[in-house]
Amino acid sequence: MLSQTLRTLDRDGLVTRTVEPTKPPQVTYALTPLGRQGASYLCDLIHWIGTNTPAILEAQQRYDAEE
């Protein structure tokens, strides 16, 4: 599953895939500029979620209490 996901990210232009001619072959992945930009947005989202977790949990509790 991981291999399939990495190949999809490569196809999407988010990572580059480099195969080293060793035995056994070694594969290295690296973020492209587009991938780094996306990672930056994900980091911002993760930070926002962490900051707002108490408010999110409170909203869930209010919602569940009304159900």
PDB file as gemmi writes it, atoms N, CA and C in Angstrom:
CRYST1    1.000    1.000    1.000  90.00  90.00  90.00 P 1                      
ATOM      1  N   MET A   1       0.817  -1.187   0.000  1.00  0.00           N  
ATOM      2  CA  MET A   1       0.000   0.000   0.000  1.00  0.00           C  
ATOM      3  C   MET A   1       0.867   1.259   0.000  1.00  0.00           C  
ATOM      4  N   LEU A   2       1.942   1.257   0.806  1.00  0.00           N  
ATOM      5  CA  LEU A   2       2.837   2.405   0.847  1.00  0.00           C  
ATOM      6  C   LEU A   2       3.467   2.642  -0.517  1.00  0.00           C  
ATOM      7  N   SER A   3       3.910   1.569  -1.159  1.00  0.00           N  
ATOM      8  CA  SER A   3       4.530   1.689  -2.478  1.00  0.00           C  
ATOM      9  C   SER A   3       3.562   2.300  -3.491  1.00  0.00           C  
ATOM     10  N   GLN A   4       2.308   1.861  -3.445  1.00  0.00           N  
ATOM     11  CA  GLN A   4       1.287   2.385  -4.353  1.00  0.00           C  
ATOM     12  C   GLN A   4       1.047   3.877  -4.089  1.00  0.00           C  
ATOM     13  N   THR A   5       0.995   4.263  -2.826  1.00  0.00           N  
ATOM     14  CA  THR A   5       0.785   5.667  -2.472  1.00  0.00           C  
ATOM     15  C   THR A   5       1.953   6.524  -2.943  1.00  0.00           C  
ATOM     16  N   LEU A   6       3.174   6.038  -2.745  1.00  0.00           N  
ATOM     17  CA  LEU A   6       4.346   6.787  -3.185  1.00  0.00           C  
ATOM     18  C   LEU A   6       4.378   6.944  -4.699  1.00  0.00           C  
ATOM     19  N   ARG A   7       3.992   5.909  -5.421  1.00  0.00           N  
ATOM     20  CA  ARG A   7       3.947   6.010  -6.881  1.00  0.00           C  
ATOM     21  C   ARG A   7       2.889   7.025  -7.324  1.00  0.00           C  
ATOM     22  N   THR A   8       1.772   7.074  -6.620  1.00  0.00           N  
ATOM     23  CA  THR A   8       0.735   8.062  -6.924  1.00  0.00           C  
ATOM     24  C   THR A   8       1.254   9.469  -6.664  1.00  0.00           C  
ATOM     25  N   LEU A   9       1.950   9.669  -5.553  1.00  0.00           N  
ATOM     26  CA  LEU A   9       2.522  10.978  -5.253  1.00  0.00           C  
ATOM     27  C   LEU A   9       3.560  11.379  -6.288  1.00  0.00           C  
ATOM     28  N   ASP A  10       4.315  10.413  -6.784  1.00  0.00           N  
ATOM     29  CA  ASP A  10       5.280  10.660  -7.860  1.00  0.00           C  
ATOM     30  C   ASP A  10       4.542  11.088  -9.126  1.00  0.00           C  
ATOM     31  N   ARG A  11       3.499  10.373  -9.464  1.00  0.00           N  
ATOM     32  CA  ARG A  11       2.690  10.695 -10.659  1.00  0.00           C  
ATOM     33  C   ARG A  11       2.084  12.087 -10.545  1.00  0.00           C  
ATOM     34  N   ASP A  12       1.679  12.463  -9.327  1.00  0.00           N  
ATOM     35  CA  ASP A  12       1.061  13.768  -9.098  1.00  0.00           C  
ATOM     36  C   ASP A  12       2.075  14.910  -9.050  1.00  0.00           C  
ATOM     37  N   GLY A  13       3.352  14.573  -9.062  1.00  0.00           N  
ATOM     38  CA  GLY A  13       4.383  15.599  -9.046  1.00  0.00           C  
ATOM     39  C   GLY A  13       4.727  16.104  -7.656  1.00  0.00           C  
ATOM     40  N   LEU A  14       4.333  15.361  -6.631  1.00  0.00           N  
ATOM     41  CA  LEU A  14       4.598  15.794  -5.260  1.00  0.00           C  
ATOM     42  C   LEU A  14       5.919  15.257  -4.719  1.00  0.00           C  
ATOM     43  N   VAL A  15       6.385  14.132  -5.262  1.00  0.00           N  
ATOM     44  CA  VAL A  15       7.675  13.565  -4.886  1.00  0.00           C  
ATOM     45  C   VAL A  15       8.415  13.122  -6.141  1.00  0.00           C  
ATOM     46  N   THR A  16       9.712  12.990  -5.993  1.00  0.00           N  
ATOM     47  CA  THR A  16      10.516  12.365  -7.046  1.00  0.00           C  
ATOM     48  C   THR A  16      10.975  11.013  -6.517  1.00  0.00           C  
ATOM     49  N   ARG A  17      11.114  10.075  -7.426  1.00  0.00           N  
ATOM     50  CA  ARG A  17      11.526   8.715  -7.082  1.00  0.00           C  
ATOM     51  C   ARG A  17      12.830   8.429  -7.808  1.00  0.00           C  
ATOM     52  N   THR A  18      13.869   8.092  -7.041  1.00  0.00           N  
ATOM     53  CA  THR A  18      15.173   7.787  -7.617  1.00  0.00           C  
ATOM     54  C   THR A  18      15.559   6.370  -7.232  1.00  0.00           C  
ATOM     55  N   VAL A  19      15.857   5.549  -8.236  1.00  0.00           N  
ATOM     56  CA  VAL A  19      16.289   4.170  -7.989  1.00  0.00           C  
ATOM     57  C   VAL A  19      17.808   4.119  -8.131  1.00  0.00           C  
ATOM     58  N   GLU A  20      18.479   3.697  -7.060  1.00  0.00           N  
ATOM     59  CA  GLU A  20      19.941   3.566  -7.066  1.00  0.00           C  
ATOM     60  C   GLU A  20      20.314   2.189  -7.607  1.00  0.00           C  
ATOM     61  N   PRO A  21      21.309   2.134  -8.485  1.00  0.00           N  
ATOM     62  CA  PRO A  21      21.706   0.848  -9.076  1.00  0.00           C  
ATOM     63  C   PRO A  21      22.574   0.019  -8.131  1.00  0.00           C  
ATOM     64  N   THR A  22      21.987  -0.376  -7.012  1.00  0.00           N  
ATOM     65  CA  THR A  22      22.689  -1.207  -6.038  1.00  0.00           C  
ATOM     66  C   THR A  22      21.984  -2.551  -5.968  1.00  0.00           C  
ATOM     67  N   LYS A  23      22.574  -3.474  -5.244  1.00  0.00           N  
ATOM     68  CA  LYS A  23      21.951  -4.777  -5.045  1.00  0.00           C  
ATOM     69  C   LYS A  23      21.731  -4.980  -3.563  1.00  0.00           C  
ATOM     70  N   PRO A  24      20.526  -5.053  -3.109  1.00  0.00           N  
ATOM     71  CA  PRO A  24      19.291  -4.838  -3.860  1.00  0.00           C  
ATOM     72  C   PRO A  24      19.119  -3.350  -4.193  1.00  0.00           C  
ATOM     73  N   PRO A  25      18.295  -3.041  -5.197  1.00  0.00           N  
ATOM     74  CA  PRO A  25      18.095  -1.640  -5.559  1.00  0.00           C  
ATOM     75  C   PRO A  25      17.560  -0.830  -4.381  1.00  0.00           C  
ATOM     76  N   GLN A  26      18.079   0.369  -4.251  1.00  0.00           N  
ATOM     77  CA  GLN A  26      17.619   1.274  -3.187  1.00  0.00           C  
ATOM     78  C   GLN A  26      16.814   2.387  -3.850  1.00  0.00           C  
ATOM     79  N   VAL A  27      15.645   2.667  -3.291  1.00  0.00           N  
ATOM     80  CA  VAL A  27      14.771   3.702  -3.834  1.00  0.00           C  
ATOM     81  C   VAL A  27      14.712   4.854  -2.846  1.00  0.00           C  
ATOM     82  N   THR A  28      14.918   6.063  -3.353  1.00  0.00           N  
ATOM     83  CA  THR A  28      14.869   7.267  -2.526  1.00  0.00           C  
ATOM     84  C   THR A  28      13.761   8.171  -3.040  1.00  0.00           C  
ATOM     85  N   TYR A  29      12.981   8.718  -2.110  1.00  0.00           N  
ATOM     86  CA  TYR A  29      11.922   9.664  -2.456  1.00  0.00           C  
ATOM     87  C   TYR A  29      12.268  11.014  -1.857  1.00  0.00           C  
ATOM     88  N   ALA A  30      11.918  12.083  -2.571  1.00  0.00           N  
ATOM     89  CA  ALA A  30      12.133  13.442  -2.082  1.00  0.00           C  
ATOM     90  C   ALA A  30      10.962  14.310  -2.516  1.00  0.00           C  
ATOM     91  N   LEU A  31      10.625  15.277  -1.671  1.00  0.00           N  
ATOM     92  CA  LEU A  31       9.553  16.198  -2.028  1.00  0.00           C  
ATOM     93  C   LEU A  31      10.007  17.115  -3.161  1.00  0.00           C  
ATOM     94  N   THR A  32       9.105  17.380  -4.070  1.00  0.00           N  
ATOM     95  CA  THR A  32       9.331  18.373  -5.117  1.00  0.00           C  
ATOM     96  C   THR A  32       8.945  19.740  -4.550  1.00  0.00           C  
ATOM     97  N   PRO A  33       9.218  20.832  -5.272  1.00  0.00           N  
ATOM     98  CA  PRO A  33       8.737  22.135  -4.802  1.00  0.00           C  
ATOM     99  C   PRO A  33       7.220  22.139  -4.561  1.00  0.00           C  
ATOM    100  N   LEU A  34       6.468  21.496  -5.434  1.00  0.00           N  
ATOM    101  CA  LEU A  34       5.018  21.410  -5.247  1.00  0.00           C  
ATOM    102  C   LEU A  34       4.687  20.626  -3.976  1.00  0.00           C  
ATOM    103  N   GLY A  35       5.418  19.552  -3.734  1.00  0.00           N  
ATOM    104  CA  GLY A  35       5.217  18.750  -2.524  1.00  0.00           C  
ATOM    105  C   GLY A  35       5.563  19.520  -1.265  1.00  0.00           C  
ATOM    106  N   ARG A  36       6.641  20.322  -1.324  1.00  0.00           N  
ATOM    107  CA  ARG A  36       7.014  21.145  -0.162  1.00  0.00           C  
ATOM    108  C   ARG A  36       5.945  22.192   0.125  1.00  0.00           C  
ATOM    109  N   GLN A  37       5.376  22.762  -0.927  1.00  0.00           N  
ATOM    110  CA  GLN A  37       4.306  23.744  -0.742  1.00  0.00           C  
ATOM    111  C   GLN A  37       3.100  23.092  -0.065  1.00  0.00           C  
ATOM    112  N   GLY A  38       2.708  21.914  -0.544  1.00  0.00           N  
ATOM    113  CA  GLY A  38       1.592  21.198   0.061  1.00  0.00           C  
ATOM    114  C   GLY A  38       1.866  20.832   1.500  1.00  0.00           C  
ATOM    115  N   ALA A  39       3.098  20.406   1.790  1.00  0.00           N  
ATOM    116  CA  ALA A  39       3.473  20.046   3.159  1.00  0.00           C  
ATOM    117  C   ALA A  39       3.362  21.250   4.080  1.00  0.00           C  
ATOM    118  N   SER A  40       3.700  22.416   3.565  1.00  0.00           N  
ATOM    119  CA  SER A  40       3.588  23.636   4.353  1.00  0.00           C  
ATOM    120  C   SER A  40       2.139  23.885   4.755  1.00  0.00           C  
ATOM    121  N   TYR A  41       1.213  23.718   3.805  1.00  0.00           N  
ATOM    122  CA  TYR A  41      -0.208  23.888   4.116  1.00  0.00           C  
ATOM    123  C   TYR A  41      -0.687  22.840   5.124  1.00  0.00           C  
ATOM    124  N   LEU A  42      -0.203  21.610   4.975  1.00  0.00           N  
ATOM    125  CA  LEU A  42      -0.589  20.565   5.930  1.00  0.00           C  
ATOM    126  C   LEU A  42      -0.090  20.881   7.333  1.00  0.00           C  
ATOM    127  N   CYS A  43       1.128  21.406   7.436  1.00  0.00           N  
ATOM    128  CA  CYS A  43       1.661  21.783   8.747  1.00  0.00           C  
ATOM    129  C   CYS A  43       0.812  22.878   9.369  1.00  0.00           C  
ATOM    130  N   ASP A  44       0.393  23.852   8.554  1.00  0.00           N  
ATOM    131  CA  ASP A  44      -0.485  24.910   9.062  1.00  0.00           C  
ATOM    132  C   ASP A  44      -1.804  24.333   9.561  1.00  0.00           C  
ATOM    133  N   LEU A  45      -2.377  23.379   8.809  1.00  0.00           N  
ATOM    134  CA  LEU A  45      -3.635  22.763   9.211  1.00  0.00           C  
ATOM    135  C   LEU A  45      -3.466  21.976  10.514  1.00  0.00           C  
ATOM    136  N   ILE A  46      -2.381  21.232  10.629  1.00  0.00           N  
ATOM    137  CA  ILE A  46      -2.121  20.461  11.852  1.00  0.00           C  
ATOM    138  C   ILE A  46      -1.984  21.397  13.044  1.00  0.00           C  
ATOM    139  N   HIS A  47      -1.298  22.511  12.858  1.00  0.00           N  
ATOM    140  CA  HIS A  47      -1.155  23.494  13.928  1.00  0.00           C  
ATOM    141  C   HIS A  47      -2.520  24.061  14.308  1.00  0.00           C  
ATOM    142  N   TRP A  48      -3.348  24.401  13.314  1.00  0.00           N  
ATOM    143  CA  TRP A  48      -4.682  24.943  13.574  1.00  0.00           C  
ATOM    144  C   TRP A  48      -5.520  23.942  14.365  1.00  0.00           C  
ATOM    145  N   ILE A  49      -5.473  22.672  13.970  1.00  0.00           N  
ATOM    146  CA  ILE A  49      -6.236  21.638  14.680  1.00  0.00           C  
ATOM    147  C   ILE A  49      -5.755  21.538  16.126  1.00  0.00           C  
ATOM    148  N   GLY A  50      -4.447  21.525  16.326  1.00  0.00           N  
ATOM    149  CA  GLY A  50      -3.909  21.438  17.679  1.00  0.00           C  
ATOM    150  C   GLY A  50      -4.332  22.616  18.540  1.00  0.00           C  
ATOM    151  N   THR A  51      -4.319  23.790  17.967  1.00  0.00           N  
ATOM    152  CA  THR A  51      -4.714  24.991  18.696  1.00  0.00           C  
ATOM    153  C   THR A  51      -6.198  24.987  19.030  1.00  0.00           C  
ATOM    154  N   ASN A  52      -7.012  24.460  18.130  1.00  0.00           N  
ATOM    155  CA  ASN A  52      -8.463  24.531  18.283  1.00  0.00           C  
ATOM    156  C   ASN A  52      -9.111  23.244  18.777  1.00  0.00           C  
ATOM    157  N   THR A  53      -8.331  22.269  19.173  1.00  0.00           N  
ATOM    158  CA  THR A  53      -8.887  21.006  19.644  1.00  0.00           C  
ATOM    159  C   THR A  53      -9.871  21.177  20.796  1.00  0.00           C  
ATOM    160  N   PRO A  54      -9.567  21.996  21.794  1.00  0.00           N  
ATOM    161  CA  PRO A  54     -10.553  22.156  22.880  1.00  0.00           C  
ATOM    162  C   PRO A  54     -11.906  22.667  22.365  1.00  0.00           C  
ATOM    163  N   ALA A  55     -11.899  23.638  21.480  1.00  0.00           N  
ATOM    164  CA  ALA A  55     -13.156  24.175  20.945  1.00  0.00           C  
ATOM    165  C   ALA A  55     -13.878  23.134  20.096  1.00  0.00           C  
ATOM    166  N   ILE A  56     -13.137  22.343  19.356  1.00  0.00           N  
ATOM    167  CA  ILE A  56     -13.740  21.288  18.526  1.00  0.00           C  
ATOM    168  C   ILE A  56     -14.399  20.234  19.418  1.00  0.00           C  
ATOM    169  N   LEU A  57     -13.686  19.805  20.462  1.00  0.00           N  
ATOM    170  CA  LEU A  57     -14.239  18.806  21.385  1.00  0.00           C  
ATOM    171  C   LEU A  57     -15.478  19.337  22.096  1.00  0.00           C  
ATOM    172  N   GLU A  58     -15.456  20.612  22.475  1.00  0.00           N  
ATOM    173  CA  GLU A  58     -16.610  21.223  23.126  1.00  0.00           C  
ATOM    174  C   GLU A  58     -17.811  21.249  22.177  1.00  0.00           C  
ATOM    175  N   ALA A  59     -17.569  21.594  20.924  1.00  0.00           N  
ATOM    176  CA  ALA A  59     -18.649  21.605  19.937  1.00  0.00           C  
ATOM    177  C   ALA A  59     -19.219  20.203  19.731  1.00  0.00           C  
ATOM    178  N   GLN A  60     -18.353  19.196  19.712  1.00  0.00           N  
ATOM    179  CA  GLN A  60     -18.826  17.817  19.569  1.00  0.00           C  
ATOM    180  C   GLN A  60     -19.685  17.403  20.755  1.00  0.00           C  
ATOM    181  N   GLN A  61     -19.253  17.777  21.953  1.00  0.00           N  
ATOM    182  CA  GLN A  61     -20.022  17.426  23.147  1.00  0.00           C  
ATOM    183  C   GLN A  61     -21.387  18.111  23.136  1.00  0.00           C  
ATOM    184  N   ARG A  62     -21.429  19.376  22.728  1.00  0.00           N  
ATOM    185  CA  ARG A  62     -22.715  20.082  22.639  1.00  0.00           C  
ATOM    186  C   ARG A  62     -23.624  19.394  21.634  1.00  0.00           C  
ATOM    187  N   TYR A  63     -23.082  19.058  20.494  1.00  0.00           N  
ATOM    188  CA  TYR A  63     -23.845  18.402  19.433  1.00  0.00           C  
ATOM    189  C   TYR A  63     -24.386  17.071  19.920  1.00  0.00           C  
ATOM    190  N   ASP A  64     -23.521  16.266  20.531  1.00  0.00           N  
ATOM    191  CA  ASP A  64     -23.929  14.936  21.002  1.00  0.00           C  
ATOM    192  C   ASP A  64     -24.994  15.044  22.101  1.00  0.00           C  
ATOM    193  N   ALA A  65     -24.905  16.059  22.949  1.00  0.00           N  
ATOM    194  CA  ALA A  65     -25.883  16.230  24.023  1.00  0.00           C  
ATOM    195  C   ALA A  65     -27.262  16.572  23.465  1.00  0.00           C  
ATOM    196  N   GLU A  66     -27.303  17.222  22.300  1.00  0.00           N  
ATOM    197  CA  GLU A  66     -28.575  17.604  21.683  1.00  0.00           C  
ATOM    198  C   GLU A  66     -29.225  16.465  20.918  1.00  0.00           C  
ATOM    199  N   GLU A  67     -28.431  15.455  20.589  1.00  0.00           N  
ATOM    200  CA  GLU A  67     -28.943  14.323  19.798  1.00  0.00           C  
ATOM    201  C   GLU A  67     -29.801  13.413  20.614  1.00  0.00           C  
TER     202      GLU A  67                                                      
END                                                                             
